Amino acid sequence: MLKRTSFIVTAHASATACLVGCMVLLLAATASAGSGYEVTHPPHTVAAPEDAQLFYLEFRARDEADGFGHSYVTLGAIDASNHAHQTLVAGFVPRSADDDYWSKFGLPVTGLIGVTRSDLFRQPDARFRILINKATYLRAIATIRKLEHTWTGYELILHNCNSFVGEVARSVGLQAPLITAQYPVHYVAELGTLNSHR
């Protein structure tokens, strides 16, 4: 009886924490509703060098002064001279400025997997990188390509940029945080902690 009661109390505490987290995100997002939207382009992709010896997968996140923040992934290859070459950058975002505006109120909108200028040029506030082999690299790319065609609905609380990052992480055998309704910088930090043994 003690174990069952303990489980119920723990489940209740987890549900309460999730609800509080969702409310905080919605409040923060609605406070900045109407702020600038960055145009999204197809994922940035370049071919890996022919002499690539190793590959990497990096999960990144940044804070936004006017809102929730953003998480996304980058993949790359390391050539025979030990130089890193970024080969793919992708994240999951609302499709348009209107979608972005309404998503901040927790409404489901049209989503898009792509890349923004900030993904390419701004320094991330959090990052977690792992080295991977070619087969895992190709699996991660295939996952992203599949999600490009199947992920069309964005919801700030349930199906967001963190959900995308988690899906890519799980596709290569990593553990992903259960709660995606959190600030992206915290999500990527937790992802790193969960997989610190790698």
C-alpha positions as CSV (number, residue, x, y, z in Angstrom):
1,M,0.0,0.0,0.0
2,L,2.9,2.4,0.8
3,K,4.4,1.9,-2.7
4,R,1.1,2.7,-4.4
5,T,0.5,5.8,-2.3
6,S,4.0,6.9,-3.0
7,F,3.5,6.5,-6.7
8,I,0.2,8.4,-6.6
9,V,1.9,11.3,-4.7
10,T,4.8,11.3,-7.1
11,A,2.5,11.2,-10.2
12,H,0.4,14.0,-8.8
13,A,3.5,16.1,-8.1
14,S,4.8,15.5,-11.6
15,A,1.5,16.5,-13.1
16,T,1.3,19.6,-11.0
17,A,4.9,20.6,-12.0
18,C,4.0,20.1,-15.7
19,L,0.8,22.2,-15.4
20,V,2.7,25.0,-13.6
21,G,5.5,24.8,-16.3
22,C,2.9,25.1,-19.1
23,M,1.2,28.1,-17.4
24,V,4.5,29.9,-17.0
25,L,5.4,29.3,-20.7
26,L,2.0,30.5,-21.9
27,L,2.3,33.6,-19.7
28,A,5.8,34.4,-21.0
29,A,4.8,33.8,-24.6
30,T,1.6,35.8,-24.5
31,A,3.5,38.7,-22.8
32,S,5.6,38.9,-26.0
33,A,2.9,38.2,-28.5
34,G,3.2,40.4,-31.5
35,S,7.0,40.6,-31.4
36,G,9.1,40.0,-34.6
37,Y,8.9,36.8,-36.5
38,E,12.0,35.5,-38.3
39,V,11.4,34.1,-41.8
40,T,12.0,30.3,-41.9
41,H,13.8,28.7,-44.8
42,P,14.3,25.0,-45.7
43,P,16.9,23.2,-43.5
44,H,20.4,24.4,-44.3
45,T,22.2,21.4,-45.8
46,V,25.6,20.9,-47.4
47,A,27.4,17.7,-48.3
48,A,29.8,16.1,-45.9
49,P,33.5,16.1,-47.0
50,E,34.5,12.9,-48.8
51,D,37.3,12.3,-46.3
52,A,35.0,12.6,-43.2
53,Q,36.3,10.3,-40.5
54,L,33.8,11.2,-37.8
55,F,30.5,12.9,-37.5
56,Y,28.7,14.9,-34.8
57,L,25.2,15.8,-33.7
58,E,24.7,18.9,-31.7
59,F,21.6,20.1,-29.9
60,R,21.4,23.9,-29.4
61,A,19.1,26.4,-27.8
62,R,19.0,30.1,-27.3
63,D,17.0,32.5,-25.2
64,E,15.0,35.2,-26.9
65,A,14.7,38.6,-25.4
66,D,11.1,38.8,-26.5
67,G,9.8,35.3,-25.7
68,F,10.1,31.6,-25.3
69,G,13.5,30.9,-27.0
70,H,14.3,28.2,-29.6
71,S,16.0,24.8,-29.7
72,Y,17.3,23.2,-32.9
73,V,19.8,20.6,-34.1
74,T,23.0,20.8,-36.2
75,L,24.9,17.9,-37.8
76,G,28.4,17.9,-39.1
77,A,31.4,16.0,-40.2
78,I,35.0,16.0,-39.2
79,D,37.5,15.6,-42.0
80,A,40.9,13.9,-42.1
81,S,42.6,17.2,-41.1
82,N,40.4,17.3,-38.0
83,H,38.3,20.3,-39.2
84,A,34.6,20.4,-38.4
85,H,32.1,21.1,-41.2
86,Q,28.5,21.9,-40.4
87,T,26.3,20.0,-42.8
88,L,22.7,20.4,-41.6
89,V,20.8,22.9,-39.4
90,A,17.1,22.4,-38.6
91,G,14.5,23.3,-36.1
92,F,10.7,23.2,-35.8
93,V,8.8,26.5,-35.8
94,P,5.4,28.1,-36.6
95,R,5.2,28.4,-40.4
96,S,4.3,32.2,-40.7
97,A,4.2,35.4,-38.7
98,D,0.4,34.8,-38.1
99,D,1.1,31.3,-37.0
100,D,3.8,32.5,-34.7
101,Y,1.5,35.2,-33.2
102,W,-1.4,32.7,-32.5
103,S,0.9,30.0,-31.2
104,K,1.9,32.2,-28.3
105,F,-1.6,32.0,-27.0
106,G,-1.3,28.2,-26.9
107,L,-3.4,27.6,-30.1
108,P,-2.4,24.9,-32.6
109,V,-1.0,26.4,-35.8
110,T,0.8,25.2,-38.9
111,G,4.4,24.2,-38.3
112,L,7.5,23.9,-40.4
113,I,10.9,22.2,-40.1
114,G,13.5,24.7,-41.3
115,V,16.1,27.2,-40.3
116,T,16.2,30.9,-39.5
117,R,19.0,33.4,-39.8
118,S,19.5,33.3,-36.0
119,D,20.0,29.5,-36.2
120,L,22.9,30.0,-38.5
121,F,24.6,33.1,-37.0
122,R,23.7,33.6,-33.4
123,Q,25.7,31.9,-30.7
124,P,23.6,29.3,-28.8
125,D,23.1,29.8,-25.0
126,A,23.1,26.0,-24.5
127,R,24.5,23.2,-26.5
128,F,25.1,19.5,-26.2
129,R,27.3,17.7,-28.8
130,I,28.0,14.0,-29.3
131,L,30.3,12.3,-31.7
132,I,28.6,9.7,-33.9
133,N,29.5,7.2,-36.6
134,K,28.4,7.5,-40.3
135,A,25.4,5.1,-39.9
136,T,24.0,7.2,-36.9
137,Y,24.7,10.4,-38.9
138,L,22.6,9.1,-41.8
139,R,19.9,7.9,-39.4
140,A,19.6,11.4,-37.9
141,I,19.4,13.0,-41.3
142,A,16.7,10.5,-42.4
143,T,14.7,11.2,-39.3
144,I,14.8,15.0,-40.0
145,R,13.8,14.4,-43.6
146,K,10.9,12.2,-42.5
147,L,9.7,14.8,-39.9
148,E,9.8,17.5,-42.6
149,H,7.0,15.7,-44.3
150,T,5.0,14.6,-41.3
151,W,5.3,17.4,-38.7
152,T,2.8,20.0,-39.9
153,G,1.1,21.1,-36.6
154,Y,2.9,23.2,-34.0
155,E,1.6,23.7,-30.5
156,L,3.6,25.7,-28.0
157,I,2.9,23.4,-25.1
158,L,2.6,19.9,-26.7
159,H,4.4,19.9,-30.1
160,N,7.2,22.5,-30.2
161,C,10.9,22.9,-31.0
162,N,11.8,20.9,-28.0
163,S,9.6,18.0,-29.2
164,F,11.6,18.1,-32.5
165,V,14.9,18.0,-30.7
166,G,13.7,15.2,-28.5
167,E,12.6,13.2,-31.5
168,V,16.0,13.5,-33.2
169,A,17.7,12.6,-29.9
170,R,15.7,9.4,-29.5
171,S,16.3,8.4,-33.1
172,V,20.0,8.1,-32.3
173,G,19.5,6.2,-29.0
174,L,19.6,9.2,-26.6
175,Q,17.3,9.8,-23.7
176,A,15.1,12.9,-24.1
177,P,13.5,14.9,-21.3
178,L,9.8,13.9,-20.8
179,I,8.5,17.4,-20.4
180,T,8.9,19.5,-23.6
181,A,6.9,22.5,-22.2
182,Q,10.0,24.2,-20.8
183,Y,12.4,26.9,-21.9
184,P,14.6,25.5,-24.7
185,V,17.8,26.4,-22.9
186,H,16.7,24.3,-19.9
187,Y,15.5,21.5,-22.2
188,V,18.9,21.2,-23.9
189,A,20.7,21.4,-20.6
190,E,18.5,18.5,-19.3
191,L,19.1,16.6,-22.5
192,G,22.9,16.9,-21.8
193,T,22.5,15.8,-18.2
194,L,20.5,12.7,-19.1
195,N,23.1,11.7,-21.6
196,S,26.3,12.8,-19.8
197,H,27.6,9.2,-20.0
198,R,28.1,9.4,-23.7
